[in-house]
Amino acid sequence: MKKALLLIALPITMAYAASSFAGGEEKIKWSQVPAAVQKTITKHAGRGKIEKIEKETETKDGKLVTVYEAKVKRRDGKELEIEVGENGKLIKIDD
């Protein structure tokens, strides 16, 4: 009986643990951002100030994907959010 319970509980626990590690975001320093990502963020930030960078890991189509998200304060005071893939490709810009 204990073995049967363990065989049921173990896969459920592992799936839950894997899903919690697969998704998440962390605040990182500019120096930790890949050069291609820095270039894209800088290009689209213009003269705005990059206030925060986050690294997010998501699951898309069964694969782990890393996305960098920059929060930028423009000179006119408005905020801008720039999302870039780990390869430096622009994903989206939100005003």
Secondary structure, 3 states (H helix, E strand, C coil): CHHHHHHHHHHHHHHHHHHHHHCEEEEECHHHCCHHHHHHHHHHHCCCEEEEEEEEEEEECCEEEEEEEEEEECCCCCEEEEEEECCCCEEEEEC
